[in-house]
Amino acid sequence: MKYSFVTNEFFDCDRLDPDYWIKQQYIRNLFKGKEVVRLKDIAVEVTDGTRTKREFIKTGGYRFIGPSNIIENYINIHNLKRISGQDLKEKDFVEKGDILLTSIGKSGRVVLVPEELDGCVYSSDLIKVKILDESIRVQVFNHLIGPMGQLQLDAIKMGVLNRISISDLKDLEIPKRNTTETTVNFNDSEKEREAKKLYNYLVSRFDEVVQYKSTEDVMQIRSYVSEKTLENERWDVEYYKFFMSKLYDLIYKTDNQVKWQRLKDMVEIKKANLPEIHPEQIVRYFFIKDIDSVTSIILKYREDKFGELSNRVRIQVEEGDILTSKAGSATGTENHTTTIVTKEFESMFTTDALLCIKPKLIDPFYLLFLLKQPVVLKQIEMKSTGTYIKLIQNKDFENIMIPRLTETIEYDISMGMKKFIALNKKYSL
């Protein structure tokens, strides 16, 4: 039987759960011999957001950042709601460079507030950390999103809601680093910000032409469905809302700037045909969880004997292939996973939970961009079946309508996405 004693020096009467103390002991051992500083000693402010009654408005007021807007280490700026300025306090606003952290549910997600969100209001389910010194701020941010920081945050979560308290966060120990190391982290953060700024520019240029905002597309269902619309395979109400949406009207409307085409007319969806490989041969492979849904890059791969692979790992990829999720709870949502296979992942294997698309009459980087946009994701969502684990069939995916823009705009978006991927690959290393 393994046991451990907690000395009076570290004992806290507010935390009596053994798991907490086991994690704390493990962290102390990792920090042994390292110089550390508590977060409260380097931050000028550690506080939560507004607790005023949330009455969202369509125009005016202030943009509102909630936990659902934070995806991994990125703020989704395209689905922000607005809140009136009534009863707001100075502490309820964020500034460029503030660190935000989710404190409940999927707690422990950490982001830096970009310049375009300066002056937004944030939720009481988020904690703001304000550090004036930029180099220290970036050092803290990189620590919190790293393995050690995430382990520390995981250790202070409480209850079934995984709540992180302000007091526990203030006492978090941050290892001091030398100047050289801090400079490297700062440069990485600059690349990340450059990538986000570039992507937001591409989205704004695309939106100017396509003009679709999913947040304004309120889908309603009538008490009847026309016979030509009714399908024997689909009896779910949500599916038929799609036919009465702004999106449905949009994708069947062609003008001088936008022409809509079915995906199957531009690509080939590759079938899972495994080559003949000796069971003892070592091969490389990756899963859907190894792909960052925000940056669209493959973060890592694995190695194993071919004969030991899961029977779901059935697709061998080539450079230029587009991989996009066909099954899972995030399919068709803002967390939908899509990536492009770059040279270093050529000939690796992946799971059949991803559709493998070979672009034929469309630039692969432009297609990658499209598979991250609401105008396409909403179609995927509506064509998917299942309540919790969604699945879209190949034949339904092939009939997704794709906006074709002018040659100049498509080229600019494609080149921008190439740079976006390159910046994020450097940032992830």
DATA-V276451 format. One record per pair of residues at least 24 apart in sequence whose ideal C-beta (glycine too) atoms are under 7 Angstrom apart, sorted by the first residue. I is the first residue (numbers start at 1). J is the second residue. D is the distance in Angstrom with one decimal. If there is no record, write none. Layout:
i->{I	I}
j->{J	J}
d->{D	D}
This chain:
i->{20	23	24	27	27	27	30	31	31	34	35	36	36	36	36	37	37	38	38	38	38	39	39	39	39	39	40	40	42	42	43	43	43	44	44	44	45	45	46	46	46	46	46	47	47	47	48	48	48	48	48	49	49	49	49	49	49	49	50	50	50	50	51	52	52	52	54	55	56	56	56	57	57	58	61	62	62	63	64	64	65	65	65	65	65	65	66	66	67	67	67	67	67	67	67	70	70	70	70	71	71	71	72	72	72	73	73	73	73	74	74	75	75	76	77	77	77	78	79	79	83	88	92	92	93	93	93	94	94	94	97	97	98	98	98	99	99	99	99	100	100	101	101	101	102	103	103	103	104	104	104	105	105	107	107	107	107	108	108	108	108	110	110	110	112	114	114	116	127	127	127	135	135	138	138	138	139	139	139	140	141	142	142	143	143	188	191	191	191	192	194	195	195	195	195	198	198	198	199	202	202	202	202	205	206	206	209	209	209	209	210	210	210	212	212	212	212	214	214	217	217	217	219	219	220	239	242	247	247	251	257	257	258	258	259	260	260	260	261	261	262	262	262	263	263	263	263	264	264	266	266	266	266	266	267	267	267	267	267	268	268	269	269	269	269	270	270	270	272	272	272	274	275	277	278	279	279	279	280	280	281	281	283	284	285	285	285	285	285	286	286	287	288	288	288	288	288	291	291	293	293	293	295	296	296	296	296	296	296	297	297	297	297	297	298	298	299	301	301	309	312	312	312	313	313	313	314	315	315	315	315	315	316	316	317	317	317	317	317	318	319	319	320	321	321	321	322	322	322	322	322	322	323	323	323	324	324	324	324	325	325	326	326	326	326	326	326	327	327	327	327	328	328	328	329	329	329	331	331	331	331	332	332	332	332	332	333	333	336	336	338	338	338	340	340	340	340	355	363	363	365	365	365	366	366	366	368	369	369	370	375	376	376}
j->{155	155	155	151	152	155	148	173	175	175	176	173	174	175	176	174	176	170	171	172	173	129	169	170	172	174	170	171	131	136	129	130	131	130	131	132	128	130	127	129	166	169	170	91	128	166	103	124	126	127	166	92	121	122	123	124	126	128	88	92	121	124	124	86	87	88	83	84	81	82	83	82	84	82	85	120	121	120	120	121	100	117	120	122	123	126	123	125	102	104	105	106	123	125	126	100	102	109	111	294	334	335	109	292	294	109	110	111	145	111	294	111	117	334	116	117	200	203	215	334	121	121	121	122	119	120	121	120	122	128	134	137	128	129	130	129	137	140	141	126	128	126	127	129	126	127	163	164	161	162	163	161	162	157	162	163	164	150	153	154	164	141	144	145	141	193	196	200	164	166	169	182	186	185	186	189	177	182	185	174	189	185	189	174	175	427	423	426	427	427	423	420	423	424	427	416	419	420	420	369	413	416	417	409	373	413	257	258	405	409	258	375	403	247	250	374	375	374	378	245	246	247	244	245	244	382	382	375	378	401	405	406	403	405	404	401	402	403	402	404	398	399	401	397	398	400	402	398	399	359	360	361	362	402	357	358	359	360	362	358	360	355	357	394	398	315	356	358	314	315	352	314	316	306	306	305	306	307	305	307	305	306	349	348	309	313	348	349	350	348	350	351	325	337	351	353	354	337	339	335	336	337	424	338	339	340	368	372	421	339	421	424	425	428	339	345	428	345	348	349	351	352	353	349	350	351	352	349	350	352	354	356	347	349	341	345	348	350	356	346	343	346	364	356	357	358	357	359	364	367	368	371	350	354	356	354	355	357	371	353	354	353	354	355	391	392	397	353	389	390	391	353	389	390	388	389	390	380	384	390	392	377	380	381	384	390	377	381	377	380	368	371	372	364	365	368	421	397	410	414	414	417	418	410	413	414	417	413	417	402	403	400	402}
d->{6.5	3.7	6.0	6.5	6.0	6.3	6.8	6.4	6.6	5.0	4.6	4.1	6.3	5.3	6.6	5.6	6.0	7.0	5.8	6.9	6.0	6.9	6.4	5.7	4.6	5.9	3.8	6.8	6.0	5.7	5.2	6.1	5.1	5.3	7.0	5.8	6.6	4.0	6.6	5.4	5.9	6.1	5.1	5.3	5.8	6.7	6.8	4.8	6.7	5.4	6.4	5.7	6.9	3.8	4.8	4.9	5.3	6.8	6.0	3.9	5.6	6.2	4.8	6.8	4.5	6.4	6.2	6.1	4.6	6.2	6.1	5.2	5.7	6.9	5.8	6.3	4.6	4.5	6.9	5.1	7.0	6.8	5.2	4.5	6.6	6.8	4.4	6.9	4.8	6.9	6.2	7.0	6.3	4.9	6.3	6.9	5.6	5.0	5.6	5.8	6.8	6.0	6.4	7.0	5.5	6.9	6.1	5.6	5.2	6.4	4.4	5.2	6.3	5.7	6.4	6.4	6.8	6.8	5.8	6.7	5.6	6.3	5.3	7.0	6.0	6.9	6.0	5.5	5.4	6.1	6.9	6.1	5.4	7.0	5.4	4.1	6.9	6.7	5.6	5.1	5.9	6.6	4.7	6.8	6.1	4.9	6.3	4.5	5.3	6.6	5.1	6.5	6.4	5.8	4.6	6.7	5.0	6.2	4.0	6.4	6.8	6.6	4.5	5.1	5.6	6.5	6.2	6.9	6.9	6.0	6.0	5.1	6.0	5.5	4.7	4.9	5.8	4.9	5.9	5.7	6.9	4.3	7.0	5.7	6.9	5.4	5.2	5.6	4.8	4.8	5.8	5.4	3.9	5.2	6.7	5.9	6.2	5.4	5.3	6.5	5.4	4.6	6.9	6.9	6.7	6.5	5.3	6.2	5.7	6.5	6.1	5.8	5.5	6.4	5.7	6.7	4.6	3.8	5.7	5.4	4.6	5.7	6.5	4.6	6.1	6.1	4.0	6.7	5.5	4.0	6.5	6.6	5.1	6.2	4.6	4.7	6.9	5.9	5.4	5.7	6.8	5.5	6.3	6.8	5.6	4.7	5.3	3.6	6.7	6.8	6.0	4.4	4.3	6.7	5.0	6.3	5.3	5.7	6.7	4.6	5.9	6.0	5.7	5.6	6.5	6.9	4.2	5.7	3.8	5.0	5.1	5.7	6.4	4.6	6.8	6.4	5.6	2.8	5.6	6.6	6.9	4.9	6.0	4.6	6.4	5.3	5.8	4.0	6.2	6.4	5.6	5.6	6.3	5.7	6.0	5.3	5.8	5.2	4.9	5.3	6.7	4.5	3.9	5.8	4.9	6.9	6.3	6.9	6.7	6.4	6.3	5.1	5.6	6.1	5.7	5.7	6.1	6.8	5.9	6.8	4.9	5.6	6.8	5.1	6.6	5.5	4.9	6.5	5.2	6.0	7.0	5.0	6.3	5.4	4.6	6.5	5.9	5.9	6.2	6.2	5.2	4.7	5.2	5.4	6.7	5.9	4.2	6.5	5.9	5.6	5.9	7.0	6.5	4.4	5.9	6.5	5.3	6.7	5.2	6.8	6.2	6.4	6.6	4.7	6.7	5.4	6.8	4.8	6.6	6.9	4.7	6.6	6.5	6.6	6.0	6.1	6.6	6.5	5.4	4.1	6.3	5.4	3.8	2.9	5.3	6.4	6.8	6.5	5.5	6.9	6.2	4.3	6.0	5.8	6.7	4.9	6.7	6.1	6.4	4.5	4.2	4.1	5.3	5.0	5.5	4.5	5.7	5.4	5.0	6.1	6.7	6.3	7.0}
